Amino acid sequence: MILASASPRRKELLALAGFDFQIETAAVEETYDPTLPPEQIVMHLAAVKSAPVAARHPDETVIGADTVVVLDEAILGKPHSEEEAKAMLRRLSGRVHQVYTGVCLRRGETVVRFAECTLVHFKVLSEEEIAAYVATGEPMDKAGAYGVQGRGCVLVEGIEGDYFNVVGLPVSRLYDEIKKLGG
């Protein structure tokens, strides 16, 4: 099995679940049609990420994944600056948002795509809390400017759905889909 992602969080989740895998990525352009619904966008990006790796390993199961944070139908990607991270956290403060993860499994000619959505309830954040969290540097490589599995856990009041989906990979659903593929 090959994980077509450099995400340390996805690597950790697959290892935690007991999967035997290696990591191989490909440089791809992550473009998409912004008029598509979020679940279509993440499935498309997961397919784009997995395709070149699967082409090199047609007999292996290749896993591609992509995660986005959505608030008010707008995708919040990874912040490009501390100010952008603070602005994202202000927008999320006291609100409920969605986290979508799309997965694309490939083995030979077989392609399975799916997406999971989890609702995340943020507590109301003070400017001091936002500044202190951004100062840790943790938000800078995370969609939506937070990591629920790290220090960002204190920002979240509750989750409806798959916690691991918020981290970056819906592990239980992935397990079920791999079983259907016979692996």
Secondary structure, DSSP 8 states (H G I E B T S, - for coil): -EE----HHHHHHHHHTT---EE----------TTS-HHHHHHHHHHHHHHHHHHH-TTS-EEEEEEEEEETTEEE---SSHHHHHHHHHHHTT-EEEEEEEEEEEETTEEEEEEEEEEEEE----HHHHHHHHHTSGGGGSGGG--TTTGGGGGEEEEES-HHHHHT--HHHHHHHHHHTT-
